[in-house]
Amino acid sequence: MVSINNDALTEKILAGERITAEEALLLYEWPLEELGALADQRRRQAKRSSYNGDGNEIVTYIVDRNINYTNVCNVYCKFCAFYRTEKDDDHYVISLEQLDQKLDELSAVGGVQILMQGGHHPKLGFEWYINLLRHIREKYPHINIHGFSPPEFQHFAEVFGMPLREVIRNSKKPASARSRAAAVKFWSTACARRFHRSKSRAMSGSK
């Protein structure tokens, strides 16, 4: 059982009150074990009345699928066995036909969500990603799009020559309100850059 510091912020969280942006920044520095314990308590509060009062005893799940839209990447992380360069024979960029096959298979087993991530392709443009999202939303409206990681968004901003906030805002447009495409995570510019720098320390030298 993880012990939780008995301070005003902890008490506020356990009371189910909404915290401020400033308080959220304080939590960012707290030990992960304490954050996990607090999050679990809030989850229990939120679920308690569900399922006729059995919400804390019932676990739900969804069927989803990971889709990697390209394995071309110019980051060259030492630990990554996935990435390829455009010179490698087995590099790829997914076609809409291949994407449809994956989404048809997912739909056939009751799937409702995809996690879409890929390499940092140096040549795919803004319209390629927008067309990809639009295609999914129009042809598979029942599929929730959980798309793109913070480093990918930072990469998009650099390749597109576009501010990060604009990339996030424009990427949301081809998806409906129920879609999590393009920054449901809503990482701030500072947070994305911090994450990007952390990942950079794990990279090898340039090729």
C-alpha positions as CSV (number, residue, x, y, z in Angstrom):
1,M,0.0,0.0,0.0
2,V,1.5,3.3,-1.1
3,S,1.5,6.0,1.6
4,I,0.2,9.4,0.5
5,N,1.5,12.7,1.8
6,N,-1.2,14.2,4.0
7,D,-1.1,17.8,2.7
8,A,-3.7,20.2,1.4
9,L,-3.4,19.2,-2.3
10,T,-3.7,15.5,-1.5
11,E,-6.8,16.2,0.6
12,K,-8.3,18.2,-2.2
13,I,-7.7,15.4,-4.7
14,L,-9.1,12.7,-2.4
15,A,-12.1,14.9,-1.8
16,G,-12.9,14.8,-5.5
17,E,-12.3,18.5,-6.1
18,R,-11.0,19.8,-9.4
19,I,-7.4,21.0,-9.1
20,T,-6.0,24.2,-10.8
21,A,-3.4,24.3,-13.6
22,E,-0.8,25.5,-11.0
23,E,-1.6,22.5,-8.8
24,A,-1.3,20.2,-11.7
25,L,2.3,21.5,-12.3
26,L,3.1,20.7,-8.7
27,L,1.9,17.1,-9.2
28,Y,4.2,16.8,-12.2
29,E,7.1,16.7,-9.7
30,W,5.6,14.1,-7.3
31,P,6.7,10.5,-7.2
32,L,5.0,8.3,-9.7
33,E,3.8,5.9,-7.0
34,E,2.0,8.7,-5.2
35,L,0.4,9.9,-8.4
36,G,-0.7,6.4,-9.2
37,A,-2.3,5.9,-5.8
38,L,-4.2,9.2,-6.1
39,A,-5.3,8.4,-9.6
40,D,-6.7,5.1,-8.4
41,Q,-8.7,6.8,-5.7
42,R,-10.2,9.2,-8.1
43,R,-11.0,6.4,-10.5
44,R,-12.8,4.6,-7.7
45,Q,-14.8,7.7,-6.9
46,A,-15.8,8.1,-10.5
47,K,-16.8,4.4,-11.0
48,R,-18.4,3.7,-7.6
49,S,-22.0,4.3,-8.7
50,S,-21.7,2.6,-12.0
51,Y,-23.2,-0.9,-12.8
52,N,-25.7,-0.6,-10.0
53,G,-23.1,0.2,-7.4
54,D,-20.6,-2.5,-8.5
55,G,-18.4,-0.1,-10.5
56,N,-15.3,-0.7,-8.4
57,E,-15.6,-4.5,-8.9
58,I,-16.1,-4.5,-12.7
59,V,-13.3,-4.0,-15.2
60,T,-14.2,-3.1,-18.8
61,Y,-12.1,-3.2,-22.0
62,I,-12.2,-2.3,-25.7
63,V,-10.8,-4.1,-28.7
64,D,-8.3,-1.9,-30.6
65,R,-5.3,-2.3,-32.9
66,N,-1.9,-0.7,-33.3
67,I,-1.3,0.6,-36.8
68,N,2.2,1.7,-37.8
69,Y,1.7,3.8,-40.9
70,T,5.4,3.9,-41.9
71,N,8.7,2.4,-40.7
72,V,10.8,5.1,-42.3
73,C,12.4,7.2,-39.6
74,N,15.3,9.6,-39.4
75,V,15.8,9.5,-35.6
76,Y,18.0,6.3,-35.5
77,C,17.4,5.3,-31.9
78,K,19.9,2.7,-30.9
79,F,17.3,0.5,-29.2
80,C,14.9,0.5,-32.1
81,A,14.6,-2.6,-34.4
82,F,11.6,-1.1,-36.2
83,Y,13.0,1.8,-38.1
84,R,14.2,1.7,-41.7
85,T,15.7,4.3,-44.1
86,E,14.3,4.9,-47.5
87,K,17.3,3.0,-48.9
88,D,16.3,-0.2,-47.1
89,D,14.4,-2.8,-49.2
90,D,11.8,-3.4,-46.6
91,H,10.8,0.2,-45.8
92,Y,7.2,1.1,-46.3
93,V,4.5,3.7,-46.2
94,I,1.0,2.2,-45.7
95,S,-1.4,2.6,-48.6
96,L,-5.1,3.3,-48.1
97,E,-5.9,-0.2,-49.3
98,Q,-3.6,-1.7,-46.7
99,L,-5.1,0.5,-44.0
100,D,-8.6,-0.5,-45.1
101,Q,-7.7,-4.2,-44.7
102,K,-6.5,-3.6,-41.2
103,L,-9.6,-1.6,-40.2
104,D,-11.9,-4.2,-41.8
105,E,-10.2,-6.9,-39.8
106,L,-10.5,-4.8,-36.6
107,S,-14.2,-4.1,-37.3
108,A,-14.9,-7.7,-37.9
109,V,-13.9,-8.6,-34.3
110,G,-15.8,-5.7,-32.8
111,G,-12.9,-3.3,-32.6
112,V,-13.6,0.3,-32.0
113,Q,-10.2,2.1,-31.7
114,I,-6.8,2.3,-33.3
115,L,-3.5,3.5,-31.9
116,M,-1.7,5.0,-34.9
117,Q,2.0,5.7,-34.7
118,G,4.9,5.6,-37.1
119,G,8.4,6.6,-37.8
120,H,9.6,10.2,-38.3
121,H,9.4,10.1,-42.1
122,P,11.3,13.1,-43.5
123,K,9.3,13.5,-46.7
124,L,5.6,12.8,-45.8
125,G,3.8,16.2,-46.0
126,F,1.0,17.7,-44.1
127,E,-1.7,16.8,-46.7
128,W,-0.7,13.1,-46.5
129,Y,-1.5,13.0,-42.8
130,I,-4.7,15.0,-43.2
131,N,-5.9,12.7,-46.0
132,L,-5.1,9.7,-43.9
133,L,-7.2,11.0,-41.0
134,R,-10.0,12.1,-43.2
135,H,-10.2,8.8,-45.0
136,I,-10.5,6.9,-41.7
137,R,-13.2,9.2,-40.3
138,E,-15.3,9.1,-43.5
139,K,-15.1,5.4,-44.2
140,Y,-14.9,4.1,-40.6
141,P,-16.8,6.6,-38.4
142,H,-17.1,4.0,-35.6
143,I,-13.4,3.8,-35.2
144,N,-11.9,6.0,-32.5
145,I,-8.5,7.4,-33.6
146,H,-5.9,7.5,-30.9
147,G,-3.1,9.1,-32.9
148,F,0.4,10.3,-32.8
149,S,2.9,10.7,-30.0
150,P,4.5,13.9,-28.7
151,P,7.8,13.3,-30.6
152,E,5.8,12.7,-33.8
153,F,4.0,16.1,-33.4
154,Q,7.4,17.8,-32.8
155,H,8.6,16.1,-36.0
156,F,5.5,17.3,-37.9
157,A,6.1,20.8,-36.8
158,E,9.7,20.7,-38.1
159,V,8.9,19.0,-41.4
160,F,5.8,21.1,-42.1
161,G,7.5,24.4,-41.0
162,M,4.4,25.0,-38.8
163,P,4.0,26.0,-35.1
164,L,3.3,23.0,-32.9
165,R,-0.1,24.4,-31.8
166,E,-1.1,24.9,-35.4
167,V,-0.2,21.3,-36.3
168,I,-2.3,20.0,-33.4
169,R,-5.2,22.3,-34.3
170,N,-5.2,21.5,-38.0
171,S,-4.8,17.8,-37.4
172,K,-8.0,17.7,-35.4
173,K,-10.1,19.2,-38.3
174,P,-10.5,16.1,-40.4
175,A,-11.7,14.1,-37.5
176,S,-15.0,14.3,-35.7
177,A,-15.4,15.4,-32.1
178,R,-15.5,11.8,-30.9
179,S,-12.1,11.1,-32.5
180,R,-9.0,11.3,-30.4
181,A,-6.9,12.0,-33.5
182,A,-4.0,14.4,-33.3
183,A,-3.5,15.3,-29.7
184,V,-6.2,14.1,-27.5
185,K,-3.2,14.0,-25.2
186,F,-3.0,17.7,-25.7
187,W,0.7,17.9,-24.7
188,S,1.8,21.5,-24.4
189,T,4.7,22.8,-26.5
190,A,7.0,22.8,-23.5
191,C,6.1,19.2,-22.5
192,A,6.5,17.9,-26.0
193,R,9.9,19.5,-26.3
194,R,11.0,18.1,-23.0
195,F,9.9,14.6,-24.0
196,H,11.7,15.1,-27.4
197,R,14.9,16.1,-25.7
198,S,14.8,13.1,-23.4
199,K,14.4,10.8,-26.3
200,S,17.2,12.5,-28.1
201,R,19.6,11.5,-25.4
202,A,18.9,7.9,-26.3
203,M,19.7,8.4,-30.0
204,S,22.8,7.3,-31.8
205,G,24.8,9.7,-33.9
206,S,23.4,11.0,-37.2
207,K,23.6,8.8,-40.3
